[in-house]
């Protein structure tokens, strides 16, 4: 399991610092630290995907005030890690609990 970044405020400035060179697994959390949503983004899409959860109504996580991320070597590995986190933590915005 890759090491997740420290929890940080879910702002555009912090999102702009997320690396783009590898696939990313991310967790969007509320103020209490509860994992609301776990997702992945392929190489080159991590910042764009996080912005979608902040600004785009269809994908927005309204209670999300903080986030964490970890890089994975491949998108396939990121999927595997995402699936295990969803199974273990059951974030309520991951409706299908993949």
N, C-alpha and C positions, 0 to 999 in steps of 0.2 A: 504494500500500500504506500503510495507516495505521501510525502509530508505536505500537509496543507499550510497555507500562509497564515499569518496571524489574522484574526478577525478585524475587518476594517469597515468604516462607514461606507454605505452604498451610495457613493457620489460619483459624478462623471469624472472628477479629477482623479479619484482612486482607481476607477475603471480604466482610465487612460494608462495606468502603470502596469496593467496585467500583461504579461508577455504574450507574444503572438507566434513565437517560433515553434511551438509544439501544441498538441491537443491539450485541452484543459478540462478538468472536472471542477465544478463550482457548487457551492452551497449558498443559498440566500437565506438569511436568518432574520428573526424579529429582534426587537430591543432586548428581550429576555434571553436571547441566545438559542432559541428553538430553531431547528432546521425546518424551513418552510418548503424548500424546493432544492432538489439536486439535479444538475444537468451537466451536459458536456458541450464543448465547442471544438470543432476541428481547427487545425493549424490556420492561423490568419483570421479566425472569426471570433476569438474569445471576447474582445472588447465589444464588438458589434452585438453579440448574443446577450451579454450582460446589459447593454443599453436597451435592448428590446424588452428585457424584464423590468427595467426601470420606467421606460417611456411609452411603449407600445401597448395599447389597451388589451389586445388579444392575448399577449404573453405576460402582462404585468403581474407582479406579485406585490399588491398594495401595502401589505404590512412589512415588507422587506426593508430593513434599515441598515443591515450589515451583510457582508459577504466574505467568503474564503475561497481560495482556489488552490489547485495543485496541478502540476504539469504531468502528462503521461507521454511515454515514448511514441505511442501510436493511438489512433482513434479507436481501434479495436480494443486495446487495453483500457482506454478511458471508458468505453461502454461497459466492460466487465466490472470495473471499479464502481461506476455509477450504479449498476444493477445491485451490487452487494451493499452499497450505502443505503439505497432505497429500501432494500429488503430489511436491513437492520434498523434504520431510523424511522422508516415510514413517514416521510415528510407529507404533510396534508395537501400540499399543492401538486404532488405527484399522484394524481388521481388513480392512474392505472397500477401503481405500485409494481412496476415492471419486475 
